[in-house]
Amino acid sequence: MLEAGGALPGVQEMLGHGDIRVTRGYTHVASELMQDGARRMGQALFPR
């Protein structure tokens, strides 16, 4: 979401984090494996 221009507080709310520092701790994770997982989840949730 962040790479697509979403705001960190929006990500925080979606994930249910009470502290923005928790959300910020996850923002560095952008491995190919996670990107592939996110793409697959998106396809499962929003099939074309």
C-alpha positions in Angstrom: 0.0 0.0 0.0 2.8 2.4 0.8 4.6 1.7 -2.5 1.3 2.6 -4.2 1.3 6.0 -2.4 -0.9 5.1 0.6 -0.3 6.9 3.8 1.3 5.2 6.8 -1.6 6.1 9.1 -4.0 4.3 6.7 -1.8 1.2 6.8 -1.8 1.5 10.6 -5.5 1.6 10.8 -5.9 -1.3 8.3 -3.6 -3.5 10.4 -5.1 -2.5 13.7 -1.9 -1.2 15.2 -2.4 1.0 18.2 1.0 2.6 17.8 2.4 4.0 14.5 5.9 2.8 15.5 4.7 -0.8 15.2 3.5 -0.1 11.7 6.7 1.7 10.8 8.7 -1.4 11.9 7.1 -3.4 9.1 7.6 -0.9 6.3 11.1 -2.1 5.5 9.8 -5.5 4.5 9.4 -5.7 0.7 11.0 -8.9 -0.4 10.1 -10.6 -3.6 8.5 -13.4 -1.5 6.2 -10.9 0.3 5.4 -9.1 -2.9 4.4 -12.4 -4.5 2.2 -13.3 -1.5 0.5 -9.9 -1.6 -0.2 -10.3 -5.3 -1.7 -13.7 -4.8 -3.8 -12.6 -1.9 -5.1 -9.7 -4.0 -6.0 -12.0 -6.8 -7.8 -14.3 -4.3 -9.7 -11.4 -2.7 -10.4 -9.5 -5.9 -10.6 -11.9 -8.9 -11.0 -10.3 -12.3 
